[in-house]
Amino acid sequence: MHNDDFEITNNIHKTLNDLYSGNGHFDRIMQKMDHQKKVHKKKSMFFRAVVPSFLSLFLMIGVMFPVFGNESTLVDVYHNYRINRSFRSLHRIKIVQAPPHTQAEMQQFIINTLLERDFNMTPAQIHQLMAQNVDYTEIIGIAIISRLVNQPPGTIIEQIQNQDWLPVLRSNHLPPGRLINEMRRYIQSYEQHPLQTMFFRGIVEHYSGDLGLLMLDGAPFKIHVLPDTILNQPLKAGMVVHVEATFLPDQQKIGAISIQPFDPQKEGFLSFVGKVTFRDRHIIRIYLQDTQKEELLLLSPHILRNPSNRFIRPGAMVRFIAVRDHHGRMIAVRFRPDTGF
């Protein structure tokens, strides 16, 4: 027992001696930590000095030289992003109180009306642009560019083929900021004074006086003939008419304000009836009795989207309303199966 106490005492003294002798060890640890702090501080100062300089150099190179494997600089990429965002914002042009599905159906006619009202385009000019398979709202942006640079909209559409907007603006000496500000101003003006009436033109496919319903080719909805609708002459199927109408939010329908005859030829359109002799998707040949020869005719994109275009087939008698593009080609913008030649 006495020996055990002695051994315990020796062990305690030995442990204490070891602890005291470890003071130097702790000092070395503290010195090492101080050294690491100094190294970290030096690295931090290095990165603070080098990284901003590297980023500045990278941006300078990006401004002066092409990036991302194309001919655009970083500044070009930024400007194209802002321009495309401005074009997307044109989708805010709509009839505020109409439901989404009605908005989509009326979009083409809203844009057509604005192009006539705000940019003094004729119906024939508008259909020539529509035939280029350009997004409806994008045509508003093209019309704004056209007005700013004093160039025909068709010329702008030709320039935009297979390239971004920025080269088009540069070739017309139009600063991107000016276009973006003008598009913003136009949208704000529309939102403050939204469209109240719209224009519809087309061939009467069906009219019911009892129900007060009118169906036009190319319009995927019914137009309601109201008791106070102004009619210049009785309506019947096959007529070409101009309709001024408004959206009635309380009834969720389109009501006609006035309906009058529309002469396509006076407005720069071609109107004819022919026999389809050949069709390959959007390309058809028709035989015209008046001229006793065949003509090549292209179907516009919105006709191809119309399910009724299946009636345009070899052997069918069809009435067309068409325009000529800047290449002189005939492009059908309206059609209706015809029973007489």
C-alpha positions in Angstrom: 0.0 0.0 0.0 2.8 2.4 0.9 4.6 1.5 -2.3 1.5 2.3 -4.3 1.3 5.7 -2.8 4.9 6.4 -3.5 4.4 5.4 -7.2 1.4 7.6 -7.5 3.3 10.5 -6.1 6.2 10.0 -8.5 3.8 9.8 -11.5 2.1 13.1 -10.5 5.5 14.8 -10.2 6.6 13.4 -13.5 3.4 14.6 -15.2 3.8 18.1 -13.8 7.4 18.2 -14.9 6.3 17.2 -18.4 3.7 20.0 -18.4 6.2 22.6 -17.3 8.8 21.4 -19.9 6.0 21.8 -22.6 6.0 25.6 -22.4 8.4 25.7 -25.3 6.2 23.5 -27.4 3.3 25.9 -26.9 5.5 28.8 -27.9 6.4 27.0 -31.1 2.7 26.5 -31.9 1.9 30.2 -31.3 4.9 31.2 -33.5 3.6 28.9 -36.3 0.1 30.3 -36.1 1.5 33.9 -36.3 3.6 32.8 -39.3 0.5 31.4 -41.0 -1.4 34.6 -40.4 1.3 36.6 -42.1 1.3 34.3 -45.1 -2.5 34.5 -45.4 -2.4 38.3 -45.1 0.2 38.4 -47.9 -1.9 36.1 -50.1 -5.0 38.2 -49.4 -3.2 41.4 -50.4 -1.9 39.7 -53.5 -5.4 38.6 -54.7 -6.9 42.0 -53.8 -4.4 43.6 -56.1 -4.3 41.1 -58.9 -7.9 39.9 -59.3 -9.4 43.4 -60.0 -6.6 44.1 -62.5 -7.2 40.7 -64.2 -10.9 41.4 -64.4 -10.3 44.9 -65.8 -7.9 43.4 -68.4 -10.5 40.7 -69.3 -13.2 43.3 -69.8 -10.9 45.4 -71.9 -10.2 42.4 -74.1 -13.9 41.6 -74.2 -14.7 45.1 -75.3 -12.1 45.1 -78.1 -12.1 41.5 -79.3 -14.8 38.9 -80.2 -15.8 36.5 -77.4 -17.9 33.3 -77.1 -16.7 32.0 -80.4 -18.5 34.6 -82.5 -18.0 38.1 -83.8 -19.6 39.8 -80.8 -17.8 41.6 -78.0 -19.1 41.7 -74.4 -20.6 45.1 -75.0 -22.4 43.7 -78.1 -23.7 40.8 -76.1 -25.0 43.2 -73.5 -26.7 45.5 -76.1 -28.3 42.6 -77.9 -29.7 41.3 -74.5 -31.2 44.7 -73.8 -32.7 45.0 -77.3 -34.2 41.5 -77.2 -35.6 42.3 -73.8 -37.3 45.4 -75.2 -38.8 43.3 -78.0 -40.1 40.8 -75.5 -41.7 43.7 -73.6 -43.9 44.4 -76.6 -46.1 41.4 -75.6 -47.5 43.8 -73.0 -49.5 45.3 -75.8 -52.9 43.7 -75.4 -56.6 44.2 -74.5 -56.4 44.5 -70.7 -59.7 43.1 -69.7 -59.7 40.1 -72.2 -58.9 36.6 -70.9 -55.6 35.0 -72.1 -57.1 32.8 -74.8 -58.9 35.8 -76.3 -55.8 37.8 -76.1 -53.9 35.3 -78.2 -56.7 35.2 -80.8 -56.9 39.0 -81.1 -53.2 39.7 -81.1 -52.8 39.8 -84.8 -55.7 42.2 -85.2 -54.5 44.5 -82.3 -51.1 44.8 -84.0 -52.6 45.4 -87.4 -54.7 48.2 -86.0 -51.8 49.8 -84.3 -49.7 49.6 -87.4 -52.4 51.5 -89.3 -53.2 54.0 -86.6 -49.7 54.8 -85.3 -47.4 54.1 -88.3 -49.7 55.0 -91.2 -49.3 51.6 -92.9 -51.8 50.4 -95.4 -53.5 47.0 -95.0 -51.6 45.7 -98.0 -48.2 46.8 -96.5 -49.1 45.1 -93.2 -49.9 41.8 -95.0 -46.7 42.0 -96.9 -44.9 42.1 -93.6 -47.0 39.4 -92.1 -46.2 37.2 -95.0 -42.5 37.3 -94.0 -43.3 35.0 -91.0 -42.3 37.6 -88.5 -43.8 37.5 -85.0 -46.7 39.9 -84.7 -45.4 42.0 -81.8 -41.9 42.1 -83.4 -43.4 44.0 -86.3 -44.2 46.9 -84.0 -40.5 47.0 -83.1 -39.6 46.9 -86.8 -42.0 49.7 -87.5 -40.4 51.8 -84.7 -36.9 51.2 -86.3 -38.3 52.0 -89.7 -39.6 55.3 -88.5 -36.4 56.2 -86.7 -34.1 55.4 -89.6 -36.5 56.4 -92.4 -36.3 53.0 -94.1 -39.2 50.8 -95.3 -40.1 48.1 -92.9 -39.5 45.5 -95.6 -35.9 46.6 -95.8 -35.4 46.2 -92.1 -36.8 42.7 -92.3 -34.4 41.8 -95.0 -31.5 43.1 -93.0 -32.4 41.1 -89.9 -32.3 37.8 -91.7 -29.7 35.5 -90.0 -28.2 38.2 -87.8 -28.8 39.9 -84.5 -30.4 43.3 -84.1 -27.2 45.2 -83.2 -25.6 44.9 -86.7 -28.9 46.2 -88.2 -28.9 49.2 -85.9 -25.3 49.9 -86.7 -25.8 49.7 -90.4 -28.6 52.3 -90.1 -26.6 54.5 -87.6 -29.2 54.0 -84.9 -27.8 53.9 -81.3 -29.2 50.9 -79.3 -30.2 53.2 -76.4 -32.3 55.4 -78.6 -34.3 52.4 -79.9 -34.7 51.0 -76.4 -36.0 54.3 -75.1 -38.4 54.7 -78.0 -39.8 51.2 -77.5 -40.2 51.9 -73.8 -42.0 55.2 -74.5 -44.3 53.5 -77.0 -45.3 50.7 -74.5 -45.9 53.3 -71.7 -48.0 55.4 -74.0 -50.1 52.3 -75.0 -50.6 51.3 -71.4 -51.8 54.8 -70.5 -54.1 54.9 -73.6 -55.0 51.3 -74.5 -56.6 50.4 -77.8 -60.4 50.7 -77.7 -61.3 49.6 -81.2 -59.8 47.1 -83.7 -60.0 46.6 -87.4 -61.0 43.3 -89.0 -61.0 42.7 -92.8 -61.8 39.5 -94.6 -64.3 37.4 -96.6 -67.6 36.7 -94.9 -67.7 33.0 -94.3 -71.1 33.0 -92.5 -73.6 35.6 -91.3 -76.8 35.0 -89.2 -79.0 38.0 -88.9 -81.3 36.2 -86.4 -78.4 35.5 -84.1 -76.4 38.6 -85.0 -73.2 36.6 -85.6 -70.6 37.2 -88.2 -67.7 34.9 -89.1 -64.7 36.2 -91.2 -62.0 34.1 -92.8 -58.8 34.3 -90.7 -60.7 35.4 -87.6 -60.9 32.5 -85.1 -63.8 34.0 -83.2 -67.3 35.3 -83.7 -68.1 39.0 -84.2 -71.4 40.0 -82.7 -73.5 42.4 -84.8 -75.2 44.6 -82.2 -78.5 46.4 -82.5 -76.6 49.7 -82.9 -74.0 48.4 -85.4 -73.8 50.6 -88.5 -74.3 48.5 -91.7 -73.8 50.1 -95.0 -75.5 47.3 -96.9 -76.9 43.8 -96.1 -74.4 41.2 -95.3 -74.0 37.9 -97.1 -71.4 35.1 -97.4 -68.6 35.8 -99.9 -68.5 39.6 -99.3 -65.3 41.3 -98.4 -65.9 43.6 -95.5 -64.1 46.1 -93.2 -65.2 45.8 -89.6 -64.5 48.2 -86.8 -65.2 46.5 -83.5 -64.5 46.6 -79.8 -64.1 44.1 -77.0 -67.0 44.2 -74.5 -65.6 43.1 -71.2 -68.9 42.8 -69.4 -70.1 40.3 -72.0 -66.7 38.9 -72.9 -67.3 39.2 -76.6 -66.4 41.2 -79.6 -69.0 43.6 -80.8 -69.1 45.3 -84.2 -69.3 49.1 -84.2 -69.6 49.4 -88.0 -69.4 47.1 -91.0 -68.8 48.3 -94.6 -67.8 46.8 -97.9 -64.0 46.6 -98.6 -62.6 46.7 -102.1 -59.3 44.7 -101.9 -58.1 46.0 -105.3 -58.5 49.6 -104.4 -56.3 49.0 -101.3 -53.5 47.4 -103.2 -54.6 43.7 -103.0 -55.1 41.2 -105.8 -58.4 39.4 -105.8 -59.1 36.4 -108.1 -60.7 32.9 -108.3 -58.7 30.1 -109.7 -58.4 26.3 -110.0 -55.6 24.7 -108.0 -53.5 22.5 -110.2 -50.6 21.8 -107.9 -49.7 22.1 -104.2 -46.5 21.5 -102.3 -47.2 22.7 -98.7 -47.1 26.5 -99.1 -46.4 26.6 -102.9 -49.4 26.2 -105.2 -50.2 26.7 -108.9 -53.6 28.0 -109.9 -55.2 28.3 -113.3 -56.9 31.6 -113.9 -59.7 31.7 -116.5 -59.4 35.5 -117.1 -55.8 35.2 -118.3 -56.0 31.6 -119.5 -52.7 30.7 -117.8 -51.2 29.3 -114.6 -49.8 31.5 -111.8 -47.5 30.6 -108.9 -48.9 31.5 -105.5 -47.4 31.3 -102.1 -49.6 30.7 -99.0 -48.8 33.1 -96.1 -47.9 31.5 -92.7 -51.2 32.4 -91.1 -53.1 30.5 -93.9 -50.9 27.4 -93.2 -51.9 27.7 -89.5 -55.5 27.7 -90.5 -56.9 24.1 -90.5 -59.2 25.0 -93.4 -56.2 25.3 -95.7 -56.7 21.6 -96.4 -59.4 22.7 -98.9 -56.7 24.2 -101.0 -55.9 21.1 -103.0 -55.5 20.2 -106.7 -58.9 20.4 -108.5 -60.4 22.8 -105.9 -61.9 26.2 -107.0 -60.6 28.8 -104.5 -61.0 32.5 -104.2 -57.8 34.3 -103.1 -56.9 37.7 -101.9 -53.2 38.2 -102.3 -50.4 40.8 -102.2 -47.1 41.0 -104.1 -43.9 41.1 -102.1 -40.9 43.2 -103.0 -39.7 40.3 -105.2 -42.9 40.4 -107.2 -44.2 37.1 -105.9 -47.9 36.7 -105.2 -48.6 35.8 -101.6 -52.1 34.7 -100.6 -53.3 36.3 -97.4 -57.0 35.3 -97.5 -58.9 32.4 -99.2 -62.3 30.9 -99.5 -63.5 27.8 -101.4 -65.6 28.9 -104.3 -68.3 27.0 -106.1 -68.3 29.1 -109.3 -65.6 29.8 -111.7 
